[in-house]
Every structure is written in C-alpha cells, then in structure tokens.
Amino acid sequence: MAKNKIKLKLEIIALLLMIIATLLGVIFIKDSEIYEVEEDCIYYMDGFEYEVPSGSTMKVNSKSDEVTIIVGKEETEPNGLPLYYREDKKIILVNDLAYYRPSNGYVDIYKLSYFTSLSLDSDNVVTISRDIDSHLETSGFLFDGKNTYVLLQKCTLFFNDHRVTLEPFSYVIVSKGNSVEYMNYEDKQIVFEYCDGDVTIEDNRGLYTLMPDIDILEFGSKQVMLNGNMYAKDLYFEVVDK
C-alpha cells in the first residue's frame, strides 16, 4: 500500500511539473514580440537585395532581444540595415540603432529601438514613429554601433577621389581599413569599392569624418566615439550621451 501511495505521489509530481513546463512555454511564447510586415519590403545584405513580401514576420528572441526576419521557411539575422518599403518612402528598424543629430556645433546621440518606423515626405522631413510617439527630424544619421550608417538627409559622400550625392534613406557601410559599400536611395543602386583613407560625409550642418580604424566620428572640431556603449539603456528615443 505504501509503495502505491509513493508511486501515486510521484505521478502527481510529474504531472505538476509537466503542467508548469507547459505554462512556462506559453509564457515564453507570449513574451516573444512578433511584428507582421504590412507591405512588400526589401532587405539589403552583402551587396544584394532580398524580397520580404507582405505577411512575412519578424520575431524577437525574448532572451537575446535580437530580431529574426522570417520569410516562408527562411530565417535571416539582420546586419544593421532596416527594411525598406518597396512602394512607400518608409523604413522600419530591425535592430536598435543610435541616432546622431547635429546640434549647436556638436552631435546629440539618441537611441531608436527595433520596430521603430521612419517615413520621408516630399520635403525630406523624416517622421520617426514608435507606438503612439512620433518626432519630426531633418538631419543626422543612424548608426548600428559597428560599421553601418543610414542617412536621414541629403549628404555628399567623399572617399578616395569620389564625390557622391546621396539622398535621405541611403546607407553607407564602412569596413575597417579596406572598403566602402553604399546604396543611393534615389536609384537603389549598390556600389562596393575598396577604400584608402578617411570616409567623409557632408550635409548642411557640417562635415563628418568617419575614421573606422579607431571608431571615431569627427564633427568640426569635436570627436565622438562610435561604439556599442550607446546601447546601455533600453528606452525609445532616450538620450544616451550628450
């Protein structure tokens, strides 16, 4: 009789553990953030263009807080670039990015969380939106903490002997010491070239000299470090450094 009671207790404990495990699984699923792509989009990676059709999803890993783009059965880990809407002048972030905005001779740094959307109107004013919050901006660029820049205004890119005019929402990827990749949003053409020397971006506020070998942005006489420390806080559009 005693053995039967012990066996019954063990079975009840096992059942309770299974129920708890199931509940934890449900909680884990609920804690995962899912975003459904509403319109056809484009994603750029390694110099190529990939289709992300409407109905595709983006999932956030609740442990690592990283986003995965899911198209059919294919899963892609983002590289710092946003999703570009095919028809509208709009992008959506799939990584946390820093927003560098010129201000009074210096550069303010803000953080934009993944799934933040940015849209561009006919006057090149950018609306930055997350949930019910929105901000209007006309200058600066986004940076992924590594080597990728998304421009929010018309700029001129200088490297080697090249002078290239880039429209808002163009991107520039500067690899340490040897190459530059850029996409001009006006024609969506991707260009890759080897680079010898500094990479400079000029807008109507001034000149930014990117020195990726030592992770520094020069703006006029000021220098700003470009590194991962800007991601210390996880709040939308919170000032990280000033």
N, C-alpha and C positions, 0 to 999 in steps of 0.2 A: 504493500500500500504506500509506504514511504517513497519507494522508487517511482511509483506512478505520479505522486504529488510533485516530486522533483522534476520529472520529465515534463509535467504539465506547466510548471513554473518556467522552465527553460523555453518551452514552446511559446508561452505568453511573452517572455522577454524578447525572443527572436521576432515575434510578430510586432511588438512595440518598436524594436529597432528598425524593422522594415518600414513601418509607418513613418517614423522620424526621418529616415533616409529619403522616403518619398516626398515628405513635406519639405525637407531641405532642398531637394531637387526642384520642386515647384517654386520655392522662394528664389533659388538661384536663377531660374528662368525669368521670373518676374523682375529680378534685379538687372537683367540684361536689357540694355536700351536698343530698340530696333527703330530704324528710320527707313521708310519706304521712299524710293526715288519716284517723284511725281511725273517727271518728264524725261524724255530722252537726253542723255548726258554723254560727255566724252571724258575719258581719263587718260592722261599722258604719263607714260613710263618708259624709261630707257630710250627716249627719242621716238617712240611710236605712239599712235593714237588708238585707243580701245573704246569700243561702244559699251555704254551702260544704259540699256533701254529702260523705259518707264516700267515700274513694277519690280525692278531689282531692289535689293535691300542692303542696308549697311548695319552691321551688328557691332555692339560694343562689348568687349570682354569685361565682365564685372570685376575680375581680379587684376588684370593688367591695365585696364582703361584704354585699350587700343581698339581701333576700328578695323573691321574687315568688310571689304566690298564683296557682295555675293551676286554673281550673275549666273543664273542657272545652277550648275553644279560646280562652277569655278569660283574659288575664293582668292582674293588679292589683298595683300597687306599694302596700304598706301605708303608713298615715298615722300610725303610732304606737300605735294601739289593738291589743289582742290578738284572737285568735279566741276566741269564746265557744262552748263546747259547748252544744248545744241541750237535751239531757236532763240531763247531769250539771252540778254546780256546779264547773265547771273552766274554766280559760282556758289558752291557750298563746301565748307571746310570738312575734311575728313581726318584732320589732326588738330591738336592745339597749336596755334601759331601766335607769334608775337607781332604786334602792330607797331611799327616805328613811324612816328609822326613828327615832322619838324615843328618846333615851337620856340619862338623868341631866341633864335640863334642856337638852339640846342635840339635834342631829339627826345621826345617823350616816348616811353615804351609801355604798351598795354598788352593784355592777353585776350585773345579770341578763342573760345572753346570750339571743339569739333561740333559739327552740325550748325554752326553759325552760317548764315547766308549773306551774300553781298550782291547787290544789284546796281547796275550802272544806267543812268538816264541819259537823255540826249545832250545834256550839258556837262556830261562827265562827272556828275555828282554821284558818289557812292553811298548807298544806304546799307548800313550794317545792321542785321536783324538777328535776334535770338529770342525765341519765345515771344513775349509781348514788348520787349525792349528794341529800340532802334536808334541809330545815330547816323547823322549825315557827315560825310567826310569828303575832302577834295585833294588830299595829299598823302604822301608816305608810301609805305610798302609793308608786306607781310614777310615774315622770316620764320623758318622751321627750326632754328637752332643749330642747323648743320650747314647746308650749302644752297638752299632754295629760297628764292625771293619772288613774290608776286606783287607786281606794281599796281598801285591804286590811282596813278595819274600818268599823264603823258611824260615820258622821260627820253633822254638820249643816253644810249649805252656806248661807252668807249672801251676798247681793248685792242691790243696790238695796234694796227693802224686803222682800225674800223671805227666808224661813227654811225650808229644805227638808231633810228627813231622808233620807239616802242609805245604802243597805245596802252591805256589802262587795261588791266587784267592780263597783260603779257607776263611771262615768267622768265627768270634767269636762274640758271644753275651754275655755280662756280665751284669747280673741283680744285682742291688744293694743289697749286703748282703747275697744272698742265692743261686744263680745258674749260671751255665755256659752252653751255647749251642754252639757247633761248628760243622762245616762241612768241612771235609778234601777234597779238590778238586781232589785229586788223585783217591779216590773211591766213592766220593759223598755221603758218609755215614754221617748221622746226629746223634750227640751224645748229650744228655742232662744229666747233673749231678748237684747235689747240691754242693755248694762250701763253704768252711770255710777258710777265709783268703784271701791273695792277689792273683791276677792273673798276671802272668809274661809271656812276650813274648820275646824271644831272637833271634836275627838274627846276620849276620856277622858284623854289625856295633856296636852292644851292646845289653844291656838288658833294656827292657821297663817294668816297674812295673805299672800295672793299679790298681788304688785304687778308684773304682767307688763310694764308700760311700762318698768320698769328692771330686770326679770329678777331680782327678789329675793323670797325666802321669809322672812317674819318668823315666828319661833317664840319666844314670850315676849319676852325682851329681846335675843335673838340674831337675826342675819341670815345667811342662806346664799344665795350666788349660784346662780341657776338658768341654766346654760348648757352648751354642748357639751364643756367641758373635763373633764367627769366620765367621758368615754369614752376616756381616754388609754391604758388597759390592757385587754387582751382576755382576761381570765380570769374564769371563772364565780365569782360571789359574792366577788370580791376587794374589799377595802376600797379605795376610790378617794380618799376625803377624810374626815377625821375631826376 
